[in-house]
Amino acid sequence: MPAQTSTGLNRPLVDKSLTALLNYLNKEKGRAATKGLLDDSEVEDQVYAVLGLAKVPSRGSSKPYRLAVPYPVLTSPDGSVEETDICLFVKDSSLAWIKDFLKSNGLTHVTPLSLTKLRSDHSAYSQKRLLLQSYDFFLADSRILPMLSKCLGKAFFGAKKQPVPVDITRKESLKVTIDRALTSTYLYVSTGTSLSLKLGRASALTPSQLSSNAEAAVGAAVKKLGGWKCVKTVGLKVGQSACVPVYSRTAGELRSMSAETVSKAEPPKRKAREVEEENVEEKEAEKGSAVKKAKKEKSPLLKALKEKKEEEKEKSAPARSPSRTSTARPPFRPSP
């Protein structure tokens, strides 16, 4: 399997794989039309990149990561972003001016929905499913994003259509923010070893455009996941087709890549406990040296008091008389 280049995947292999997938899609459409079961437009033509991870992520994230791509992923079959149905969840206080803003800026395909109306009109499971099927994409004011998990339910998260947060507080850049959100693809990190990325619709983008999206999206996703040492396989698929591999690494190659990364990394930092113990020892040593110094060098006041006390003691003591030379007496001898 050819290795990836410094910029991402092996482009010739990606082009060849996409050509094979598009040929398969055309055959599926012809087969469905012959049997009369489905219309051509009802056959799913969304192209995906499937990443197989080397290990399970430590924790999943319900918040999607935005990945910039050169060509819009969210388009109608004719390639128009304006034909897609978008729902924007907003606060009740922002609903009035958001409606005026969307209308004045030509964003008629974006429908605002207040939080109160979401709770009152879409409380039942069937109503939430109907809301999920009514729109192609969902946006939400970032200030109310934590409140939406309970209101939407697990159906949105299972379909990977949870709302993408946008900042609507800056009105001057709101249109650019919405356009950027609609023309990007998103990475949903789950607690499994398989992740998928939308690359675009085969009926709206050319094979070359799909290849460019694949390189950009996979490269950005790998960077978010921690580098190529964390990715074991990368494949491409369209609709419900089989996955065509375009990148693969064995377990031994992954281990060698991880070892090289560790060797190039900076030396590991010491544990906080070791640093704390060393600081305590240094403080105790400094304290001991300070006590010894204080014992050697007493304060001038104490020294003066001691000298005064010694002077008073010398004055109160009686004066000593000069020493007399004692004459030795002869030993006593009795008279005869």
Contacts in CASP RR format, 6 or more apart in sequence:
PFRMAT RR
TARGET T0000
AUTHOR 0000-0000-0000
METHOD contacts of the structure
MODEL  1
MPAQTSTGLNRPLVDKSLTALLNYLNKEKGRAATKGLLDDSEVEDQVYAV
LGLAKVPSRGSSKPYRLAVPYPVLTSPDGSVEETDICLFVKDSSLAWIKD
FLKSNGLTHVTPLSLTKLRSDHSAYSQKRLLLQSYDFFLADSRILPMLSK
CLGKAFFGAKKQPVPVDITRKESLKVTIDRALTSTYLYVSTGTSLSLKLG
RASALTPSQLSSNAEAAVGAAVKKLGGWKCVKTVGLKVGQSACVPVYSRT
AGELRSMSAETVSKAEPPKRKAREVEEENVEEKEAEKGSAVKKAKKEKSP
LLKALKEKKEEEKEKSAPARSPSRTSTARPPFRPSP
1 245 0 8 1.000
1 247 0 8 1.000
1 248 0 8 1.000
2 10 0 8 1.000
2 13 0 8 1.000
3 10 0 8 1.000
3 247 0 8 1.000
4 10 0 8 1.000
4 228 0 8 1.000
4 247 0 8 1.000
5 11 0 8 1.000
7 215 0 8 1.000
8 215 0 8 1.000
8 218 0 8 1.000
8 219 0 8 1.000
8 222 0 8 1.000
9 214 0 8 1.000
9 215 0 8 1.000
9 218 0 8 1.000
9 219 0 8 1.000
9 234 0 8 1.000
9 246 0 8 1.000
9 247 0 8 1.000
10 246 0 8 1.000
10 247 0 8 1.000
11 211 0 8 1.000
11 215 0 8 1.000
13 246 0 8 1.000
14 211 0 8 1.000
14 214 0 8 1.000
14 215 0 8 1.000
14 236 0 8 1.000
14 246 0 8 1.000
15 207 0 8 1.000
15 208 0 8 1.000
15 211 0 8 1.000
17 235 0 8 1.000
17 236 0 8 1.000
17 244 0 8 1.000
17 246 0 8 1.000
18 47 0 8 1.000
18 207 0 8 1.000
18 210 0 8 1.000
18 211 0 8 1.000
18 214 0 8 1.000
18 236 0 8 1.000
19 207 0 8 1.000
20 244 0 8 1.000
21 47 0 8 1.000
21 202 0 8 1.000
21 236 0 8 1.000
21 237 0 8 1.000
21 238 0 8 1.000
21 241 0 8 1.000
21 244 0 8 1.000
22 202 0 8 1.000
22 207 0 8 1.000
22 238 0 8 1.000
24 238 0 8 1.000
24 241 0 8 1.000
25 43 0 8 1.000
25 45 0 8 1.000
25 202 0 8 1.000
25 238 0 8 1.000
25 239 0 8 1.000
25 241 0 8 1.000
28 43 0 8 1.000
28 241 0 8 1.000
29 40 0 8 1.000
29 43 0 8 1.000
30 40 0 8 1.000
32 38 0 8 1.000
32 39 0 8 1.000
32 40 0 8 1.000
32 42 0 8 1.000
32 43 0 8 1.000
33 39 0 8 1.000
33 40 0 8 1.000
41 77 0 8 1.000
44 238 0 8 1.000
44 239 0 8 1.000
44 240 0 8 1.000
45 77 0 8 1.000
45 201 0 8 1.000
45 202 0 8 1.000
45 203 0 8 1.000
45 238 0 8 1.000
45 239 0 8 1.000
46 198 0 8 1.000
46 200 0 8 1.000
46 201 0 8 1.000
46 202 0 8 1.000
46 238 0 8 1.000
46 239 0 8 1.000
47 198 0 8 1.000
47 199 0 8 1.000
47 200 0 8 1.000
47 201 0 8 1.000
47 202 0 8 1.000
47 210 0 8 1.000
47 236 0 8 1.000
47 237 0 8 1.000
47 238 0 8 1.000
47 239 0 8 1.000
48 196 0 8 1.000
48 197 0 8 1.000
48 198 0 8 1.000
48 199 0 8 1.000
48 236 0 8 1.000
48 237 0 8 1.000
48 238 0 8 1.000
48 239 0 8 1.000
49 196 0 8 1.000
49 197 0 8 1.000
49 199 0 8 1.000
49 214 0 8 1.000
49 217 0 8 1.000
49 218 0 8 1.000
49 221 0 8 1.000
49 234 0 8 1.000
49 235 0 8 1.000
49 236 0 8 1.000
50 194 0 8 1.000
50 195 0 8 1.000
50 196 0 8 1.000
50 197 0 8 1.000
50 233 0 8 1.000
50 234 0 8 1.000
50 235 0 8 1.000
50 236 0 8 1.000
50 237 0 8 1.000
50 243 0 8 1.000
51 194 0 8 1.000
51 195 0 8 1.000
51 196 0 8 1.000
51 197 0 8 1.000
51 218 0 8 1.000
51 221 0 8 1.000
51 222 0 8 1.000
51 225 0 8 1.000
51 231 0 8 1.000
51 233 0 8 1.000
51 234 0 8 1.000
51 235 0 8 1.000
52 193 0 8 1.000
52 194 0 8 1.000
52 195 0 8 1.000
52 231 0 8 1.000
52 232 0 8 1.000
52 233 0 8 1.000
52 234 0 8 1.000
53 192 0 8 1.000
53 193 0 8 1.000
53 194 0 8 1.000
53 195 0 8 1.000
53 225 0 8 1.000
53 230 0 8 1.000
53 231 0 8 1.000
53 232 0 8 1.000
54 193 0 8 1.000
54 229 0 8 1.000
54 230 0 8 1.000
54 231 0 8 1.000
54 232 0 8 1.000
54 249 0 8 1.000
54 254 0 8 1.000
55 193 0 8 1.000
55 230 0 8 1.000
56 191 0 8 1.000
56 192 0 8 1.000
56 193 0 8 1.000
57 189 0 8 1.000
57 190 0 8 1.000
57 191 0 8 1.000
57 192 0 8 1.000
57 225 0 8 1.000
59 191 0 8 1.000
60 189 0 8 1.000
60 190 0 8 1.000
60 191 0 8 1.000
61 188 0 8 1.000
61 189 0 8 1.000
62 149 0 8 1.000
62 157 0 8 1.000
62 162 0 8 1.000
63 145 0 8 1.000
63 165 0 8 1.000
64 162 0 8 1.000
64 164 0 8 1.000
64 186 0 8 1.000
64 187 0 8 1.000
64 188 0 8 1.000
65 186 0 8 1.000
65 187 0 8 1.000
65 188 0 8 1.000
65 189 0 8 1.000
65 221 0 8 1.000
65 224 0 8 1.000
66 164 0 8 1.000
66 180 0 8 1.000
66 181 0 8 1.000
66 184 0 8 1.000
66 185 0 8 1.000
66 186 0 8 1.000
67 184 0 8 1.000
67 185 0 8 1.000
67 186 0 8 1.000
67 187 0 8 1.000
67 197 0 8 1.000
67 216 0 8 1.000
67 217 0 8 1.000
67 220 0 8 1.000
67 221 0 8 1.000
67 224 0 8 1.000
68 180 0 8 1.000
68 184 0 8 1.000
68 216 0 8 1.000
68 220 0 8 1.000
69 183 0 8 1.000
69 184 0 8 1.000
69 185 0 8 1.000
69 199 0 8 1.000
69 212 0 8 1.000
69 213 0 8 1.000
69 216 0 8 1.000
69 217 0 8 1.000
70 209 0 8 1.000
70 212 0 8 1.000
70 213 0 8 1.000
70 216 0 8 1.000
71 200 0 8 1.000
71 205 0 8 1.000
71 209 0 8 1.000
71 210 0 8 1.000
71 212 0 8 1.000
71 213 0 8 1.000
72 79 0 8 1.000
72 81 0 8 1.000
72 182 0 8 1.000
72 183 0 8 1.000
72 200 0 8 1.000
73 183 0 8 1.000
73 184 0 8 1.000
73 185 0 8 1.000
73 198 0 8 1.000
73 199 0 8 1.000
73 200 0 8 1.000
73 213 0 8 1.000
74 81 0 8 1.000
74 84 0 8 1.000
74 136 0 8 1.000
74 137 0 8 1.000
74 182 0 8 1.000
74 183 0 8 1.000
74 198 0 8 1.000
75 81 0 8 1.000
75 83 0 8 1.000
75 84 0 8 1.000
75 200 0 8 1.000
75 201 0 8 1.000
75 204 0 8 1.000
75 205 0 8 1.000
76 83 0 8 1.000
76 84 0 8 1.000
76 204 0 8 1.000
77 201 0 8 1.000
77 203 0 8 1.000
77 204 0 8 1.000
78 203 0 8 1.000
78 204 0 8 1.000
79 201 0 8 1.000
79 203 0 8 1.000
79 204 0 8 1.000
79 205 0 8 1.000
81 109 0 8 1.000
81 182 0 8 1.000
81 183 0 8 1.000
82 108 0 8 1.000
82 109 0 8 1.000
83 109 0 8 1.000
84 109 0 8 1.000
84 136 0 8 1.000
84 137 0 8 1.000
84 182 0 8 1.000
85 109 0 8 1.000
85 111 0 8 1.000
85 134 0 8 1.000
85 135 0 8 1.000
85 136 0 8 1.000
85 137 0 8 1.000
86 109 0 8 1.000
86 110 0 8 1.000
86 111 0 8 1.000
86 135 0 8 1.000
86 136 0 8 1.000
86 137 0 8 1.000
86 138 0 8 1.000
86 139 0 8 1.000
86 182 0 8 1.000
87 110 0 8 1.000
87 111 0 8 1.000
87 113 0 8 1.000
87 131 0 8 1.000
87 134 0 8 1.000
87 135 0 8 1.000
87 137 0 8 1.000
87 138 0 8 1.000
87 139 0 8 1.000
88 98 0 8 1.000
88 102 0 8 1.000
88 110 0 8 1.000
88 111 0 8 1.000
88 112 0 8 1.000
88 113 0 8 1.000
88 138 0 8 1.000
88 139 0 8 1.000
88 140 0 8 1.000
88 141 0 8 1.000
88 166 0 8 1.000
88 178 0 8 1.000
89 112 0 8 1.000
89 113 0 8 1.000
89 114 0 8 1.000
89 115 0 8 1.000
89 118 0 8 1.000
89 138 0 8 1.000
89 139 0 8 1.000
89 140 0 8 1.000
89 141 0 8 1.000
89 144 0 8 1.000
89 148 0 8 1.000
89 163 0 8 1.000
90 98 0 8 1.000
90 112 0 8 1.000
90 113 0 8 1.000
90 114 0 8 1.000
90 115 0 8 1.000
90 140 0 8 1.000
90 141 0 8 1.000
90 144 0 8 1.000
90 168 0 8 1.000
91 114 0 8 1.000
91 115 0 8 1.000
91 141 0 8 1.000
91 143 0 8 1.000
91 144 0 8 1.000
92 114 0 8 1.000
92 115 0 8 1.000
92 116 0 8 1.000
94 141 0 8 1.000
94 168 0 8 1.000
95 112 0 8 1.000
95 114 0 8 1.000
98 112 0 8 1.000
98 168 0 8 1.000
99 112 0 8 1.000
101 107 0 8 1.000
101 171 0 8 1.000
101 174 0 8 1.000
102 108 0 8 1.000
102 110 0 8 1.000
102 112 0 8 1.000
105 175 0 8 1.000
107 175 0 8 1.000
107 178 0 8 1.000
110 139 0 8 1.000
110 178 0 8 1.000
111 135 0 8 1.000
115 144 0 8 1.000
115 147 0 8 1.000
115 148 0 8 1.000
115 151 0 8 1.000
118 148 0 8 1.000
118 151 0 8 1.000
119 151 0 8 1.000
121 127 0 8 1.000
122 128 0 8 1.000
122 130 0 8 1.000
122 131 0 8 1.000
122 151 0 8 1.000
125 155 0 8 1.000
128 152 0 8 1.000
128 153 0 8 1.000
128 155 0 8 1.000
128 156 0 8 1.000
129 155 0 8 1.000
132 155 0 8 1.000
132 156 0 8 1.000
132 159 0 8 1.000
132 161 0 8 1.000
137 161 0 8 1.000
137 164 0 8 1.000
137 182 0 8 1.000
138 156 0 8 1.000
138 161 0 8 1.000
138 162 0 8 1.000
138 163 0 8 1.000
138 164 0 8 1.000
139 163 0 8 1.000
139 164 0 8 1.000
139 165 0 8 1.000
139 166 0 8 1.000
139 178 0 8 1.000
139 181 0 8 1.000
140 148 0 8 1.000
140 163 0 8 1.000
140 164 0 8 1.000
140 165 0 8 1.000
140 166 0 8 1.000
141 165 0 8 1.000
141 166 0 8 1.000
141 168 0 8 1.000
142 165 0 8 1.000
142 166 0 8 1.000
142 167 0 8 1.000
142 168 0 8 1.000
143 169 0 8 1.000
145 163 0 8 1.000
145 165 0 8 1.000
148 162 0 8 1.000
148 163 0 8 1.000
152 162 0 8 1.000
152 163 0 8 1.000
156 162 0 8 1.000
156 163 0 8 1.000
160 188 0 8 1.000
164 181 0 8 1.000
164 186 0 8 1.000
166 174 0 8 1.000
166 177 0 8 1.000
166 178 0 8 1.000
166 181 0 8 1.000
167 177 0 8 1.000
168 174 0 8 1.000
168 177 0 8 1.000
170 177 0 8 1.000
185 197 0 8 1.000
185 198 0 8 1.000
185 199 0 8 1.000
185 200 0 8 1.000
185 213 0 8 1.000
185 217 0 8 1.000
186 197 0 8 1.000
186 198 0 8 1.000
187 195 0 8 1.000
187 197 0 8 1.000
187 220 0 8 1.000
187 221 0 8 1.000
187 224 0 8 1.000
188 195 0 8 1.000
189 195 0 8 1.000
189 225 0 8 1.000
193 232 0 8 1.000
195 221 0 8 1.000
197 217 0 8 1.000
197 218 0 8 1.000
197 221 0 8 1.000
199 210 0 8 1.000
199 213 0 8 1.000
199 214 0 8 1.000
199 217 0 8 1.000
199 236 0 8 1.000
200 210 0 8 1.000
200 213 0 8 1.000
202 210 0 8 1.000
202 238 0 8 1.000
205 213 0 8 1.000
214 236 0 8 1.000
218 234 0 8 1.000
222 228 0 8 1.000
222 230 0 8 1.000
222 231 0 8 1.000
225 231 0 8 1.000
228 249 0 8 1.000
228 257 0 8 1.000
229 254 0 8 1.000
229 257 0 8 1.000
229 258 0 8 1.000
229 261 0 8 1.000
231 247 0 8 1.000
231 249 0 8 1.000
232 248 0 8 1.000
232 249 0 8 1.000
232 254 0 8 1.000
233 245 0 8 1.000
233 247 0 8 1.000
233 248 0 8 1.000
233 249 0 8 1.000
234 245 0 8 1.000
234 246 0 8 1.000
234 247 0 8 1.000
234 248 0 8 1.000
235 243 0 8 1.000
235 244 0 8 1.000
235 245 0 8 1.000
235 246 0 8 1.000
235 247 0 8 1.000
236 243 0 8 1.000
236 244 0 8 1.000
236 246 0 8 1.000
237 243 0 8 1.000
237 244 0 8 1.000
249 257 0 8 1.000
END
